Amino acid sequence: MKGRQQQDLREVVAGLLGDPRLLAACAERDMGALFRLLNHRGVSTRRIAAAVDITQGRLYDYMNGKSRVEKLSVFEQIADALQIPGHLLGLARRSWEPQAPTPQKSVEIPPNGDDLAAMDAFRDADRQAGGGRLYGAVVRHLHNDVGPRLVDARSGLQIFAAAAAFTEMAGWMAHDTGRDELAQQHFDRSLPLARTSGDLTLAANIAASSSHLALQTGDPAQAAHLARTGLENLAHGRRIPSLTARLHTMHARALAATQQHDSAVRALDTAHTVLGTSVEAEHPWISPFDAAALASEAALVMRDLERYAEALAHAEQAISLRENGRARSLALSRITLVGIHVHRADLDAAVHFGLTLLTMSPNLSSIRVVHQLDELRAMLELHRDYPPVRDFLARFDDAARARMLLLADIITPHSGGTLP
């Protein structure tokens, strides 16, 4: 329970990291003001004191201005407990913080043509069928083709960028098979490879991927840190509007997950502005983040903020913009749409649009989609007393059984979906 409460408190802090009041309190090292701000946000003094490991009496002294934090060790204790970036309190970078961007000019070296062709082939296959059965192929490519060139003295820096890009891709494929711990290992390995190559734009892209994974694994505070780190890296690299928009969108999602309404909407508005007013620049290793992707993420932001009418509009836009070849993206957007209708208590619409989920491509090998279908089914199960929902669930379960048979070769005990 203590761990969960501490995580909740960190999420509140993550949502306040752009708040001028918190920034001023940290700049002045006024921990009493910081604690008062948290208390005003609904966090009890008992929870604050427990999180930073001080007595409530000492906490009250700080909050009432009777004493101030003076010891460096206490500042470090507070920063680590609440996950306040070290520089805000005049401290060194904390061990849990993402690596700070290298203060050097980003270097982009044209990739080997064969590497780029392989990347394009994997991306095309992933868009059509998901990454479930591609993970092994990407890892074999890393081991057999990319790895040996990393230790070849004749190779240039471009091989480090290629290794970073394929390792990040392996992380996405692992995520699509439901193995998020393995995905995190790949993302963690890809980031230093990108930095070694000198391509900080690629490093920013990997930070965006890591931010997405942190959201999926229930750590919005870390997701917010990673999104900000990506934007800092991007400041030293080439301007890629779609990547800038993606990072602002990840930040918006992290803020929405912690119910920081105004900050989340501002971040999402920034993403729309950046994506809508700039001429796109290309980068060989970065997948596009387009209007459909932004609409899909915006639907999730507004859903988490319980602004369901706006969430519905974004979800509908995402579906209308999806290309037929992007089977997984289309499936995820349709799941989001049905879920929003359930949240709005429009069960007839949920059933109507849910029928499209029963005819998904049998070639879609994505455990991530299976998991989201499981979550959707759990939401609908709460409304089983309504006959149309009950009838739909029977058809849904039939389709799920068939889907599980087709995915039996990639489902593990830790990644598989469930059946009633």
C-alpha positions as CSV (number, residue, x, y, z in Angstrom):
1,M,0.0,0.0,0.0
2,K,2.8,2.4,0.8
3,G,4.4,1.8,-2.6
4,R,1.1,2.5,-4.3
5,Q,0.6,5.7,-2.3
6,Q,4.1,6.9,-3.0
7,Q,3.5,6.2,-6.7
8,D,0.3,8.3,-6.6
9,L,2.2,11.1,-4.9
10,R,4.9,11.0,-7.6
11,E,2.2,11.2,-10.2
12,V,0.8,14.4,-8.6
13,V,4.3,15.9,-8.6
14,A,4.9,14.9,-12.2
15,G,1.8,16.8,-13.2
16,L,3.0,19.9,-11.3
17,L,6.6,20.0,-12.8
18,G,5.6,22.8,-15.2
19,D,3.6,24.7,-12.5
20,P,5.3,28.1,-11.7
21,R,4.5,27.7,-8.0
22,L,6.4,24.4,-7.8
23,L,9.3,25.7,-9.8
24,A,9.5,28.8,-7.6
25,A,9.4,26.7,-4.4
26,C,12.2,24.4,-5.8
27,A,14.3,27.4,-7.0
28,E,14.0,29.0,-3.5
29,R,14.5,25.6,-1.9
30,D,11.4,26.3,0.1
31,M,10.2,22.8,0.9
32,G,7.4,24.2,3.1
33,A,5.9,25.9,0.1
34,L,6.3,22.6,-1.9
35,F,4.5,20.6,0.8
36,R,1.7,23.2,1.1
37,L,1.2,23.0,-2.7
38,L,0.9,19.2,-2.5
39,N,-1.5,19.4,0.4
40,H,-3.7,21.9,-1.5
41,R,-3.8,19.3,-4.3
42,G,-5.5,16.9,-1.9
43,V,-2.4,14.9,-0.7
44,S,-2.7,14.4,3.1
45,T,0.2,15.5,5.4
46,R,0.4,11.9,6.6
47,R,1.1,10.7,3.1
48,I,3.6,13.5,2.4
49,A,5.5,12.8,5.6
50,A,5.6,9.0,5.0
51,A,6.8,9.5,1.4
52,V,9.7,11.7,2.3
53,D,10.4,9.8,5.6
54,I,10.0,12.6,8.1
55,T,7.7,13.0,11.1
56,Q,4.4,14.9,10.7
57,G,5.6,17.3,13.3
58,R,8.6,18.2,11.3
59,L,6.5,18.5,8.2
60,Y,4.2,20.9,10.0
61,D,7.2,23.0,11.0
62,Y,8.3,23.2,7.4
63,M,4.8,24.0,6.1
64,N,4.2,26.7,8.8
65,G,7.6,28.4,8.2
66,K,8.9,27.5,11.7
67,S,11.9,25.8,10.1
68,R,13.5,25.2,6.7
69,V,15.2,22.2,5.1
70,E,18.9,23.0,5.2
71,K,20.7,19.6,4.9
72,L,21.8,18.4,1.5
73,S,20.8,14.9,2.4
74,V,17.2,15.9,3.1
75,F,16.9,17.7,-0.2
76,E,18.2,14.6,-1.9
77,Q,15.7,12.5,0.1
78,I,12.8,14.7,-1.0
79,A,13.9,14.7,-4.6
80,D,14.2,11.0,-4.8
81,A,11.0,10.3,-2.9
82,L,8.9,12.7,-5.1
83,Q,11.0,12.3,-8.3
84,I,11.8,15.9,-8.6
85,P,14.6,16.4,-11.1
86,G,17.8,17.2,-9.3
87,H,18.5,20.4,-11.2
88,L,15.3,22.0,-9.9
89,L,16.7,21.8,-6.4
90,G,20.3,22.5,-7.3
91,L,21.3,18.9,-7.0
92,A,23.2,16.5,-9.3
93,R,21.1,14.4,-11.7
94,R,19.4,11.7,-9.7
95,S,20.0,8.0,-10.5
96,W,16.4,7.5,-11.6
97,E,16.4,10.4,-14.0
98,P,16.7,9.7,-17.7
99,Q,20.2,10.6,-19.0
100,A,20.6,14.3,-19.7
101,P,21.0,15.2,-23.4
102,T,24.6,15.6,-24.6
103,P,25.4,19.3,-25.1
104,Q,26.9,18.7,-28.5
105,K,25.6,19.3,-32.0
106,S,23.6,16.3,-33.3
107,V,25.3,14.4,-36.1
108,E,23.3,12.5,-38.7
109,I,25.2,10.2,-41.1
110,P,23.3,8.8,-44.1
111,P,22.5,5.1,-43.3
112,N,23.7,2.1,-45.3
113,G,21.2,1.5,-48.0
114,D,20.8,-2.2,-47.1
115,D,20.1,-1.2,-43.5
116,L,17.4,1.2,-44.6
117,A,15.9,-1.3,-46.9
118,A,15.7,-3.8,-44.1
119,M,14.1,-1.2,-41.8
120,D,11.5,-0.4,-44.4
121,A,10.7,-4.1,-45.0
122,F,10.2,-4.6,-41.2
123,R,8.0,-1.5,-40.9
124,D,5.8,-2.5,-43.8
125,A,5.2,-6.0,-42.4
126,D,4.6,-4.6,-38.9
127,R,1.9,-2.1,-40.2
128,Q,0.1,-4.9,-42.0
129,A,0.3,-7.7,-39.5
130,G,1.6,-6.4,-36.2
131,G,4.9,-7.3,-34.6
132,G,4.1,-10.6,-32.8
133,R,5.9,-12.8,-35.4
134,L,8.5,-10.2,-36.5
135,Y,10.3,-10.0,-33.1
136,G,12.5,-13.0,-33.8
137,A,13.3,-11.8,-37.3
138,V,14.4,-8.4,-36.0
139,V,16.6,-9.9,-33.3
140,R,18.2,-12.3,-35.8
141,H,19.0,-9.3,-38.0
142,L,20.6,-7.5,-35.1
143,H,22.7,-10.6,-34.2
144,N,23.7,-11.7,-37.6
145,D,24.0,-8.6,-39.6
146,V,24.2,-5.5,-37.4
147,G,26.1,-6.9,-34.4
148,P,29.3,-8.0,-36.2
149,R,29.7,-4.6,-37.8
150,L,29.6,-2.9,-34.4
151,V,32.9,-4.4,-33.6
152,D,34.4,-4.0,-37.0
153,A,37.1,-1.3,-37.0
154,R,36.2,-0.4,-40.5
155,S,32.6,0.6,-39.6
156,G,31.7,4.2,-39.1
157,L,29.3,5.9,-36.7
158,Q,26.3,5.1,-38.9
159,I,26.4,1.5,-37.7
160,F,25.7,2.7,-34.1
161,A,22.6,4.6,-35.4
162,A,21.5,1.5,-37.3
163,A,22.0,-0.6,-34.2
164,A,20.0,1.9,-32.1
165,A,17.1,2.0,-34.6
166,F,16.8,-1.8,-35.0
167,T,17.2,-2.3,-31.2
168,E,14.3,0.2,-30.6
169,M,12.3,-1.7,-33.2
170,A,12.9,-4.9,-31.4
171,G,11.6,-3.2,-28.3
172,W,8.4,-2.3,-30.1
173,M,8.0,-5.8,-31.4
174,A,8.5,-7.2,-27.8
175,H,5.9,-4.7,-26.6
176,D,3.5,-6.0,-29.3
177,T,4.0,-9.5,-28.0
178,G,3.1,-8.4,-24.4
179,R,6.7,-8.7,-23.1
180,D,7.1,-5.2,-21.7
181,E,10.1,-6.0,-19.5
182,L,11.9,-7.2,-22.5
183,A,10.8,-4.2,-24.5
184,Q,12.2,-1.9,-21.8
185,Q,15.6,-3.7,-22.0
186,H,15.7,-3.1,-25.7
187,F,14.8,0.6,-25.3
188,D,17.4,1.0,-22.6
189,R,20.1,-0.5,-24.8
190,S,19.1,1.5,-27.9
191,L,19.5,4.9,-26.2
192,P,23.3,4.8,-25.5
193,L,23.8,3.5,-29.1
194,A,22.0,6.5,-30.5
195,R,24.1,8.8,-28.4
196,T,27.3,7.1,-29.5
197,S,26.3,7.7,-33.1
198,G,25.9,11.4,-32.3
199,D,22.3,11.4,-33.6
200,L,20.4,13.2,-30.8
201,T,17.3,13.3,-32.9
202,L,17.2,9.5,-32.9
203,A,17.8,9.6,-29.1
204,A,14.8,11.8,-28.8
205,N,12.7,9.4,-30.8
206,I,13.8,6.5,-28.5
207,A,12.8,8.7,-25.4
208,A,9.3,9.0,-27.0
209,S,9.1,5.3,-27.3
210,S,10.2,4.8,-23.7
211,S,7.6,7.3,-22.6
212,H,4.9,5.3,-24.3
213,L,6.0,2.1,-22.6
214,A,6.1,3.8,-19.2
215,L,2.4,4.9,-19.8
216,Q,1.5,1.3,-20.7
217,T,3.1,-0.1,-17.6
218,G,1.4,2.4,-15.3
219,D,4.2,4.9,-14.5
220,P,3.0,8.3,-15.8
221,A,5.6,10.1,-13.7
222,Q,8.4,8.4,-15.6
223,A,6.6,8.9,-18.8
224,A,6.5,12.6,-18.2
225,H,10.2,12.7,-17.4
226,L,11.1,10.8,-20.6
227,A,8.9,13.1,-22.8
228,R,10.7,16.1,-21.4
229,T,14.1,14.5,-21.8
230,G,13.2,13.7,-25.5
231,L,12.3,17.4,-26.0
232,E,15.6,18.4,-24.5
233,N,17.5,16.0,-26.7
234,L,15.6,17.3,-29.7
235,A,16.7,20.9,-28.9
236,H,20.3,19.8,-29.8
237,G,19.2,17.9,-32.9
238,R,17.5,18.6,-36.2
239,R,14.0,19.9,-36.0
240,I,11.5,17.2,-36.9
241,P,8.0,18.6,-36.4
242,S,6.3,15.2,-36.2
243,L,8.7,14.0,-33.5
244,T,8.3,17.2,-31.6
245,A,4.5,16.7,-31.8
246,R,4.8,13.1,-30.7
247,L,6.9,14.1,-27.6
248,H,4.4,16.8,-26.6
249,T,1.6,14.3,-27.1
250,M,3.3,11.7,-24.8
251,H,3.7,14.5,-22.2
252,A,0.0,15.3,-22.6
253,R,-0.9,11.7,-22.0
254,A,1.3,11.5,-18.9
255,L,-0.3,14.6,-17.5
256,A,-3.8,13.4,-18.3
257,A,-3.1,10.1,-16.5
258,T,-2.4,12.2,-13.4
259,Q,-5.5,14.3,-13.9
260,Q,-3.5,17.5,-14.6
261,H,-6.3,18.9,-16.9
262,D,-5.0,22.3,-17.9
263,S,-1.4,21.2,-18.4
264,A,-2.5,18.1,-20.4
265,V,-4.7,20.2,-22.7
266,R,-1.9,22.8,-23.2
267,A,0.6,20.1,-24.2
268,L,-1.9,18.5,-26.6
269,D,-2.6,21.9,-28.2
270,T,1.1,22.4,-28.7
271,A,1.3,19.0,-30.4
272,H,-1.5,20.0,-32.8
273,T,0.1,23.4,-33.5
274,V,3.5,21.9,-34.2
275,L,2.2,19.2,-36.5
276,G,-0.3,21.4,-38.3
277,T,1.8,24.5,-39.1
278,S,5.3,23.1,-40.0
279,V,6.7,21.5,-43.2
280,E,7.8,18.0,-42.3
281,A,11.5,17.1,-42.4
282,E,12.5,13.5,-42.9
283,H,14.8,11.4,-40.8
284,P,15.9,7.9,-42.0
285,W,15.3,6.1,-38.7
286,I,12.2,7.8,-37.4
287,S,8.7,6.4,-38.1
288,P,6.2,9.1,-39.1
289,F,3.8,10.5,-36.5
290,D,0.9,11.8,-38.5
291,A,-2.5,13.4,-38.0
292,A,-4.1,9.9,-37.5
293,A,-1.6,9.0,-34.8
294,L,-2.1,12.3,-33.1
295,A,-5.9,11.9,-33.2
296,S,-5.6,8.4,-31.7
297,E,-3.5,9.7,-28.8
298,A,-5.7,12.8,-28.4
299,A,-8.7,10.4,-27.9
300,L,-6.9,8.7,-25.1
301,V,-5.9,12.1,-23.5
302,M,-9.5,13.3,-23.5
303,R,-10.8,9.9,-22.3
304,D,-8.5,10.1,-19.3
305,L,-9.7,13.6,-18.6
306,E,-13.3,12.3,-18.9
307,R,-14.1,14.7,-21.7
308,Y,-15.8,12.0,-23.7
309,A,-17.4,14.1,-26.4
310,E,-14.0,15.4,-27.5
311,A,-12.5,11.9,-27.0
312,L,-15.2,10.5,-29.3
313,A,-14.5,13.1,-32.0
314,H,-10.7,12.4,-32.0
315,A,-11.3,8.6,-32.1
316,E,-13.6,9.0,-35.1
317,Q,-11.1,11.1,-36.8
318,A,-8.3,8.6,-36.2
319,I,-10.4,5.8,-37.7
320,S,-11.3,7.9,-40.8
321,L,-7.6,8.8,-41.4
322,R,-6.2,5.3,-41.0
323,E,-4.9,3.5,-44.0
324,N,-6.3,0.1,-44.8
325,G,-2.8,-1.4,-44.5
326,R,-2.4,-0.3,-40.9
327,A,-4.3,-3.2,-39.3
328,R,-3.1,-2.8,-35.8
329,S,-3.5,1.0,-35.6
330,L,-7.0,0.7,-36.9
331,A,-7.9,-2.1,-34.5
332,L,-6.5,0.0,-31.5
333,S,-8.5,3.1,-32.6
334,R,-11.7,1.0,-32.9
335,I,-11.2,-0.4,-29.5
336,T,-10.7,3.1,-28.1
337,L,-13.9,4.2,-29.9
338,V,-16.0,1.4,-28.4
339,G,-14.5,2.0,-24.9
340,I,-15.5,5.7,-25.1
341,H,-19.0,4.8,-25.9
342,V,-19.1,2.5,-22.9
343,H,-17.8,5.4,-20.7
344,R,-20.6,7.5,-22.1
345,A,-23.1,4.8,-21.2
346,D,-24.2,4.6,-24.9
347,L,-24.3,0.8,-25.0
348,D,-26.2,0.6,-28.3
349,A,-23.4,2.5,-30.0
350,A,-20.8,0.4,-28.2
351,V,-22.4,-2.7,-29.6
352,H,-22.8,-1.3,-33.0
353,F,-19.2,-0.2,-33.4
354,G,-18.0,-3.3,-31.5
355,L,-19.1,-5.5,-34.4
356,T,-16.2,-4.2,-36.4
357,L,-13.9,-5.8,-33.9
358,L,-15.3,-9.2,-34.7
359,T,-14.0,-9.1,-38.2
360,M,-10.4,-8.0,-37.6
361,S,-7.7,-9.5,-39.9
362,P,-6.7,-13.0,-38.8
363,N,-3.2,-12.1,-39.8
364,L,-2.9,-9.5,-37.0
365,S,-0.3,-10.9,-34.6
366,S,-0.5,-8.4,-31.8
367,I,-0.8,-9.4,-28.2
368,R,-1.2,-5.7,-27.4
369,V,-4.5,-5.7,-29.3
370,V,-5.5,-8.9,-27.4
371,H,-4.9,-7.2,-24.1
372,Q,-6.9,-4.2,-25.0
373,L,-9.7,-6.4,-26.2
374,D,-9.6,-8.1,-22.8
375,E,-9.9,-4.8,-21.0
376,L,-12.8,-3.8,-23.3
377,R,-14.6,-7.1,-22.5
378,A,-14.2,-6.5,-18.8
379,M,-15.9,-3.1,-19.2
380,L,-18.8,-4.6,-21.2
381,E,-19.2,-7.4,-18.7
382,L,-20.4,-4.8,-16.2
383,H,-23.4,-4.2,-18.5
384,R,-24.3,-7.9,-19.2
385,D,-27.8,-7.4,-18.0
386,Y,-28.6,-5.4,-21.1
387,P,-29.6,-8.0,-23.7
388,P,-27.8,-6.4,-26.7
389,V,-24.6,-6.4,-24.7
390,R,-25.1,-10.0,-23.6
391,D,-25.6,-11.1,-27.2
392,F,-22.6,-9.2,-28.3
393,L,-20.4,-10.7,-25.6
394,A,-21.4,-14.2,-26.8
395,R,-20.2,-13.3,-30.3
396,F,-17.2,-11.5,-28.9
397,D,-16.1,-14.6,-27.0
398,D,-16.5,-16.8,-30.1
399,A,-14.2,-14.5,-32.0
400,A,-11.7,-14.4,-29.1
401,R,-11.5,-18.2,-29.1
402,A,-10.7,-18.3,-32.8
403,R,-8.2,-15.5,-32.4
404,M,-6.4,-17.3,-29.5
405,L,-6.1,-20.4,-31.7
406,L,-4.4,-18.4,-34.4
407,L,-2.0,-16.7,-32.0
408,A,-1.1,-19.8,-30.0
409,D,2.4,-19.8,-31.4
410,I,3.3,-16.4,-30.0
411,I,1.2,-16.3,-26.8
412,T,3.2,-17.0,-23.6
413,P,1.9,-17.5,-20.0
414,H,2.9,-13.9,-19.3
415,S,1.4,-12.3,-22.5
416,G,-1.7,-14.2,-23.3
417,G,-5.2,-12.9,-23.3
418,T,-8.0,-14.4,-21.3
419,L,-11.2,-16.1,-22.0
420,P,-14.3,-16.3,-19.8
